[in-house]
């Protein structure tokens, strides 16, 4: 597949992750969304549900990994790509490695907790038993704008 075609495909899947992020926003959650794709089909999706579930681990990536594992009946997601609107935190980056995802594609960089390039690069840490291909900055502006507007609105209320 040509690079241009792959980038376009990544952009289209990221737009699906953005829809998940909008679902989080509608529920008053931090607007982060994720989809997992296997053979051009979404096999898992998730959006932040930390507040709704009162669960600090209910991040979009974790919920999408759980859904994909259930769909594929496997804890190993070796031929799958995870699309997420925000660079994963340390917990989610670790889960990505443990699930043996092939690719990680993220939108906005996370300067406070980013663990796929900004602060750490857990998915490509050579000391671990699996390395993940990372593509960053896909639909970065749209992903970042959604987060910025959410936090600006929260600050103006408080």
The 8 nearest C-alpha neighbors of each residue, nearest first, counted from 0:
[[1, 2, 4, 5, 3, 6, 8, 7],
 [0, 2, 4, 3, 5, 6, 7, 8],
 [1, 3, 5, 4, 6, 0, 7, 8],
 [4, 2, 6, 1, 5, 7, 0, 8],
 [5, 3, 7, 1, 2, 6, 8, 0],
 [4, 6, 8, 2, 7, 3, 9, 1],
 [7, 5, 9, 3, 8, 4, 10, 2],
 [8, 6, 10, 4, 9, 5, 3, 11],
 [7, 9, 5, 11, 6, 10, 4, 12],
 [8, 10, 6, 12, 7, 11, 13, 5],
 [11, 9, 13, 7, 8, 12, 137, 6],
 [10, 12, 8, 14, 13, 9, 7, 15],
 [11, 13, 15, 9, 14, 10, 8, 16],
 [14, 12, 16, 10, 15, 11, 82, 9],
 [13, 15, 17, 11, 12, 16, 10, 18],
 [16, 14, 12, 18, 13, 17, 19, 11],
 [15, 17, 33, 13, 32, 19, 18, 14],
 [16, 18, 20, 14, 19, 15, 32, 13],
 [19, 17, 21, 15, 16, 20, 14, 22],
 [18, 20, 32, 22, 16, 17, 21, 46],
 [21, 19, 32, 31, 30, 17, 23, 22],
 [20, 22, 24, 18, 23, 19, 30, 25],
 [23, 21, 19, 25, 20, 24, 18, 26],
 [22, 24, 28, 30, 20, 26, 21, 25],
 [23, 25, 30, 21, 27, 28, 26, 22],
 [24, 26, 22, 23, 27, 21, 28, 30],
 [27, 25, 23, 24, 28, 22, 51, 48],
 [28, 26, 24, 25, 23, 29, 50, 30],
 [27, 29, 23, 24, 26, 30, 47, 48],
 [28, 30, 31, 24, 47, 23, 27, 149],
 [31, 29, 20, 24, 23, 28, 21, 146],
 [32, 30, 20, 84, 46, 47, 29, 59],
 [31, 33, 20, 46, 19, 16, 59, 84],
 [34, 32, 83, 16, 45, 82, 59, 44],
 [33, 35, 44, 82, 16, 43, 81, 63],
 [36, 34, 81, 43, 80, 41, 42, 44],
 [35, 37, 41, 80, 40, 79, 42, 39],
 [38, 36, 79, 40, 39, 42, 41, 78],
 [37, 39, 40, 36, 79, 78, 41, 42],
 [40, 38, 37, 36, 41, 42, 12, 8],
 [41, 39, 36, 37, 38, 42, 35, 43],
 [40, 42, 36, 35, 43, 37, 34, 39],
 [43, 41, 67, 35, 36, 70, 40, 37],
 [44, 42, 67, 66, 63, 35, 34, 41],
 [45, 43, 34, 63, 33, 35, 66, 62],
 [44, 46, 63, 59, 62, 33, 32, 19],
 [45, 47, 59, 32, 19, 23, 31, 20],
 [46, 48, 59, 58, 31, 23, 49, 57],
 [47, 49, 51, 57, 50, 52, 46, 28],
 [48, 50, 57, 54, 55, 53, 52, 51],
 [51, 49, 53, 52, 48, 28, 54, 27],
 [50, 52, 48, 53, 49, 28, 26, 54],
 [51, 53, 54, 49, 50, 48, 57, 55],
 [54, 52, 50, 49, 51, 55, 48, 57],
 [55, 53, 49, 52, 56, 57, 50, 48],
 [54, 56, 49, 57, 53, 58, 50, 52],
 [55, 57, 54, 58, 49, 61, 90, 91],
 [58, 56, 49, 48, 54, 55, 47, 62],
 [59, 57, 47, 61, 60, 56, 62, 48],
 [58, 60, 46, 47, 45, 62, 32, 33],
 [59, 61, 63, 62, 58, 33, 64, 91],
 [62, 60, 64, 58, 63, 59, 65, 91],
 [61, 63, 45, 65, 59, 60, 64, 66],
 [62, 64, 44, 45, 43, 66, 60, 65],
 [65, 63, 67, 61, 66, 62, 68, 60],
 [66, 64, 62, 68, 63, 67, 61, 69],
 [65, 67, 43, 63, 69, 64, 68, 70],
 [68, 66, 43, 42, 70, 64, 69, 65],
 [69, 67, 73, 65, 74, 71, 72, 66],
 [68, 70, 72, 66, 67, 71, 65, 73],
 [71, 69, 67, 68, 72, 42, 66, 43],
 [70, 72, 68, 73, 69, 67, 42, 76],
 [73, 71, 69, 68, 70, 74, 67, 75],
 [74, 72, 68, 75, 71, 69, 76, 70],
 [73, 75, 68, 98, 76, 72, 69, 71],
 [76, 74, 98, 73, 77, 99, 68, 100],
 [77, 75, 100, 79, 98, 99, 78, 74],
 [78, 76, 100, 99, 101, 79, 75, 98],
 [79, 77, 101, 76, 37, 100, 80, 38],
 [78, 80, 37, 76, 36, 100, 101, 77],
 [79, 81, 102, 36, 35, 103, 101, 100],
 [80, 82, 35, 103, 34, 104, 102, 83],
 [83, 81, 104, 34, 33, 105, 13, 103],
 [84, 82, 33, 105, 85, 32, 16, 81],
 [83, 85, 106, 105, 142, 31, 32, 107],
 [86, 84, 107, 106, 83, 105, 108, 87],
 [85, 87, 108, 113, 109, 105, 107, 115],
 [88, 86, 91, 92, 113, 114, 85, 115],
 [87, 89, 112, 114, 113, 91, 90, 92],
 [90, 88, 92, 114, 91, 93, 87, 112],
 [91, 89, 93, 92, 88, 94, 87, 56],
 [90, 92, 94, 93, 88, 87, 89, 95],
 [93, 91, 95, 89, 94, 90, 87, 121],
 [94, 92, 96, 90, 91, 95, 89, 97],
 [93, 95, 97, 91, 96, 92, 98, 90],
 [94, 96, 92, 98, 93, 97, 100, 91],
 [95, 97, 99, 93, 94, 98, 122, 129],
 [96, 98, 94, 99, 95, 93, 129, 75],
 [99, 97, 75, 95, 96, 100, 76, 74],
 [100, 98, 96, 77, 97, 76, 75, 95],
 [101, 99, 77, 76, 98, 79, 102, 95],
 [100, 102, 77, 131, 78, 79, 80, 132],
 [103, 101, 80, 132, 131, 100, 133, 81],
 [102, 104, 133, 81, 80, 132, 82, 134],
 [105, 103, 134, 82, 135, 133, 81, 83],
 [106, 104, 83, 135, 84, 86, 82, 85],
 [105, 107, 139, 136, 84, 137, 138, 85],
 [108, 106, 139, 85, 143, 142, 136, 86],
 [107, 109, 86, 85, 110, 113, 106, 117],
 [110, 108, 113, 111, 86, 112, 107, 85],
 [109, 111, 113, 112, 117, 108, 118, 86],
 [112, 110, 109, 113, 118, 117, 88, 108],
 [111, 113, 88, 109, 110, 114, 118, 89],
 [114, 112, 109, 117, 88, 86, 118, 87],
 [113, 115, 119, 88, 120, 89, 118, 116],
 [114, 116, 120, 121, 113, 119, 122, 87],
 [115, 117, 120, 119, 114, 118, 113, 86],
 [116, 118, 113, 119, 110, 114, 115, 109],
 [119, 117, 113, 114, 116, 112, 120, 110],
 [120, 118, 114, 116, 117, 121, 115, 113],
 [119, 121, 115, 116, 114, 122, 123, 124],
 [120, 122, 124, 123, 119, 115, 114, 92],
 [123, 121, 131, 130, 120, 96, 124, 92],
 [124, 122, 130, 121, 120, 131, 125, 132],
 [123, 125, 121, 126, 127, 122, 120, 130],
 [124, 126, 127, 123, 130, 128, 129, 121],
 [127, 125, 124, 128, 123, 129, 121, 130],
 [126, 128, 125, 129, 124, 130, 123, 96],
 [127, 129, 126, 130, 125, 96, 124, 97],
 [130, 128, 127, 96, 99, 131, 122, 123],
 [129, 131, 123, 122, 132, 124, 96, 128],
 [130, 132, 122, 101, 102, 123, 133, 100],
 [131, 133, 102, 103, 101, 130, 134, 123],
 [134, 132, 103, 102, 104, 131, 135, 115],
 [133, 135, 104, 103, 105, 132, 136, 137],
 [136, 134, 105, 137, 104, 106, 133, 107],
 [135, 137, 106, 139, 107, 138, 105, 134],
 [136, 138, 106, 139, 135, 10, 105, 13],
 [139, 137, 106, 141, 140, 136, 142, 10],
 [140, 138, 106, 136, 107, 137, 142, 141],
 [139, 141, 143, 142, 138, 144, 107, 106],
 [142, 140, 144, 143, 138, 139, 145, 17],
 [143, 141, 139, 145, 84, 140, 144, 107],
 [142, 144, 140, 146, 107, 145, 141, 139],
 [145, 143, 147, 141, 146, 142, 140, 148],
 [144, 146, 148, 143, 142, 147, 149, 141],
 [145, 147, 149, 143, 144, 148, 30, 150],
 [148, 146, 144, 150, 149, 145, 151, 143],
 [147, 149, 151, 145, 146, 150, 144, 152],
 [150, 148, 146, 152, 147, 151, 145, 153],
 [149, 151, 153, 147, 152, 148, 154, 146],
 [152, 150, 148, 154, 153, 149, 147, 155],
 [151, 153, 155, 149, 150, 154, 148, 156],
 [154, 152, 150, 156, 151, 155, 149, 157],
 [153, 155, 151, 157, 156, 152, 150, 149],
 [154, 156, 152, 153, 157, 151, 150, 149],
 [157, 155, 153, 154, 152, 151, 150, 149],
 [156, 154, 155, 153, 152, 151, 150, 149]]
